Amino acid sequence: MTGTVPASTMTRDAATDAGGVSIEGVTKLYGSAKAVDDLTLDVRPGEFLSLLGPSGCGKTTTLRMIAGFEYPDAGDIRISGRSVLNLPPHRREVNTVFQAYALFPHLTVAENVAYGLQQRRVPKSEQRTRVGEALDMVQLRSFADRKPTQLSGGQQQRIALSRALINRPSVLLLDEPLAALDRQLREEMQLELKLLQARLGTTFVFVTHDQAEALSMSDRIAVMRAGRIEQLDAPAAIYAEPASAYVASFIGQQNFIPGTVHSDGAAVDTALGVLPGRWGGEVVAAGRAAVAAIRPEFIRLEDPLRQGDGVRGTVLGVSHLGETLQVLVDVGLEQKMLVRTPAPAAPVLQPGDDIRCVWDAADVRLFAAEGAPSTATHVINLPAPA
């Protein structure tokens, strides 16, 4: 989608240019269960913010409350500085794109895109102009007379986007709109969607459970857990400086090594030895349970006879992931260490080979044990030292 958007018609006017969303102490109950728990979040005007988390964390409920499909039991929601608690969905400055594109199968592409304008009784001459511009925006003007069933999944997704954007919302809400696409098309659409958002300057609030999707598209990410925000930050900071073991485990992969905090407070005593590192989030007192976390890409594979830091192990398996080699290493204590290294620089390895896993202390993060996963292929689940 590289077409240009006519500035005179597809950008927001001054009255709606704020485009900010403020969620203030919002709680949503379903019976006695809190789907959203005293949530406070400010979405900046014109930013691409992703709500990221597993099923049941409250991200979709939060989106639906912004849209007006659900109402909070406590708190306030403001869009462009105005409380919208008493406004129905059609009177809010938002539009929503769902995972199911909900295109009308009996209408043409152009008629689907024009539907919102027809409901607002926009003059037909203006409808034709704006529909043409919206279809140019997603490079589908030549498909205007086709039916949705004659389009691919990616094309249908673009039509759903253009239909949502043609009404010029201050905020576009997206509820996992790429989930139904195959991997290659999904990756292409991630790039195109981000470019479209940057070109329009519309505020996007995007819900996803896919960490790679959130990392590749967002200006900021709100990682959610049990109805609350665990961490809110830029993608690079979320990845490199996770604020808890939960965030570290949810974003990317980690080798978690359990133990207890060393007497100096800057390391964890583990079955692999004393592992120094930097604290992520809350610092835990000496003697308390903690974990050391090492990302697979920060581990180097070296000569097993090399003396010094690291741990010696046996190669269990080797997987080629294109430019990356993934190696699973048995470190001799019933569990495994996952290593990812650039394929051109990787040693030639076979299952059964001896190897040494080495890393720098600066790449180790220390966390309170709470929130760290106990079982997973990328977790070292070792007994704490006696």
C-alpha positions, 0 to 999 in steps of 0.5 A: 500500500504505497499510494498517497492519501489526499491531505484535503480529505483523508486526514483528520480535521482540527476538531478531532486532531487530539485523538488521545485516549485516557483510561482512568481507574477502569474496572470491569466485572463479570460476576465476581471476576475482574476482567479489567482491574483498576486500569489506567492508561494514556494513549498518545494522539497519533501513536500506534499502541498495542495491548499485548497478552494471553487470552483472558488478560483483559486486552479485548475487554479494554478495547471493547470498553473504548469502543462502547460495546462494553461499559466499565463498572468503575472509572472513566474513559476519555477520547480527545479529552471528552468522557464517552461513558454515556455515549453509544458506539456510533457517537464515539470518535472511533471505528473498530476492525475485528478479526472477522472482517464482517464484510457484506457478501452481497455488496461490492467492494465499493458498496462495503466501503461506502456503507458508513457514509450512507448511514451518515447520509453523506451526499452521493457525489462526496461518497464516490470521491471518498470511496475512490480515495479510500480504495486508492489508499489500500491500492484496491480501486481496480477491485471496486466492482468485485464481491468480497468472496472474490478477494483474498484474505489480505485484500478483504483485510484491506477493505475492512480497514478502508471501510473503518478509516473512511469515516475519519475516526480520531481513533482506530481500534483493531482486535487481532485483525491479522489473525486469520492470515497465513504467516507470510501475508501476515508479516507483509500486512504488519508492515503495510498497516504500520506504514498506513498508520504513520501516513494517516497519523490516526491513533491506532489501538491494536490488540494482539497475543502475538509478541512479534506482531506487537514488537514490529508494529508498535510505538509502545506496548502495554503488556497485560496480565490479569486485567492490569498492565504489567509494563508499558514501554517502547518495544526495544525497552520491553524486549531489552529491559523487561520489568518482571519475569512474566514480561521476560517470559512473554516477550521473546524466549528466555532460559530461566534458571531458578535459585536464591539471591546471593549475599551481595544482592547482585547475583543468583546462586543456582545449580549452575553456580553463581550467576551475576546479572542486573535486576529487572523490576523489583530487587529481591533481598538476599536469600529469597527465591529468584531467577536468572534469565538469559535470552537464547541469542545472548549465549555463545557456543565455544570449545567444550575444553575452554576453561572459565565462565559458562557451562558445559553440555551435550548437544541434543538437537540442531534446527536451522531457522534460515539465518539462525541456528537453534541448538538445544543443549543438555547442561547435565541437570535434567533440563535443557538450554536453548541457544540461538546463534547466527548460522554463518558463524555457528560451529558445525554441530551434531547431536551428542557433541560436547559444547560450552555455553558462554554468556556475558553477565551484562546480558543476564537479568535477575527477577523475583521468582514470582511470574517465572514459568515453571515448565517450558522448552526454554526454561531450565527448571533446576532445583535451588542449591541446598 
